[in-house]
């Protein structure tokens, strides 16, 4: 089945409804992080290919904007059904190119599909309004229209779900798309494009350009005046660059950027719930998630017991290729990602941290790193200010609520945060004080297609998913109509 799922995926660029080679004929390698070996080659787009994709999106925009909402809705619903029917193939494809265990990959397929179902329902609920002006001289009519051609840029860590989370609302709103997936994991996106074509999406509405030259392809599109909306998920560093590039032509932007998620475990927390919730928040996707628990603050009175329990749970996880039965933790995405994690651990130890489990690079092929627990972590460690993106739990202690909240908020990021307590007043009070766009209260999972996903401070702009997820793809238009009074 492995050979089949790779061979079945188109390897070309998808422009104006057809599969095309890169203009230069170049290709790039897609590798399996569990082995470090090549899976296949895919077309590697140049800036000229990017321009062709944008031109196709611009050409398709008027007719797609005029397409009835119910038609757009039914295309998304058909795509949802196809994705669900191909869960096993898509999960295996994702595991091969990204590394996550098959069980997690199946979960992502379900999560990804749900964005299409959700936005298929939102497509027919785009509303406006009418009122009489206060002076009685005009009727105020408000309509909502698609913003226009969109540039969507997705990361490698959730290669299917990040695509559907952006494509779904764009299609529902009547926008055309140029999509640039991460070069490490393009196969899931290419498979998704084929599914949308099969579901009846008209030519030119979705265009996919895989490239190793992201800066060369993206900058001309943002400065060229044809793209009217940018949606990007990735690092804060790159987000700042894209925001600056978007300013010249005032491109509307949605940015879901880096995280440095705190976990606060109070002395009245249910320890079983806190340990399991922290484990989920830390280890989902091998810790390669912008919502991953990064800094774990535990009340001094329960810190030893919490650390002991979390260490036992982390040490019991099975590491290996995601395709093998019983594996809990797959490889990290590449050697650079693994080296970053190891450097952060070494630096924390240098500043006095103790390794409770893990912390050693394994021998053999692939980019594996063991689940690791650190205690006595110093606030001077680089791990406190750096998104780990790996399976490392860094535990610190606190004595009172104000100290915990101040430490949790001591970061430029504000995407997700987690809080464990059985005191309702404290839960509400601390949730309001935490500077995060999303809070997990006695849970380690915040992602849901029906909820608004996004952060504050330098974790981004705008929200994806939920009732508001379509808003960034729509413009308001106001009509003034004299009443004749």
Protein Blocks (a to p, Z undefined) as FASTA:
>chain_A
ZZmmmmmpccbdceehiacddfklpacddddfknopafbdcddddfklmmmmmmmmmmmm
mmmmmpcfklmmmmmmmmmmmmmmmmmmmmmmmmmmnopafklmmmmmmmmmmmmmmmmm
mmmmcccdddddfklpaccddddddfbjcdddddfklmmlmmmmmmmmmmmnopacdddd
dfklmmlmmmmmmmmmmnopaehkaccdddfblmlmmmmmmmnomacbdcddddfklmmm
mmmmmmmnopacdddddddddcdddfkbcfklmmmmmmmmmmggnlpafkbcfbdcddfk
lmmmmmmmmmmmmmmpccddfkbghiabdcdfblmlmmmmmmmmmmmmmnopacfbgjia
cededjddcddddehiafkbmklmpcfkpabdcddddfbfklmmmmmmncfbdfbdcddd
fbfklmmmmmmmpccfbdcehiabfbdfkbccddehjnbgcjeejjklmmmmpccddddd
dehZZ
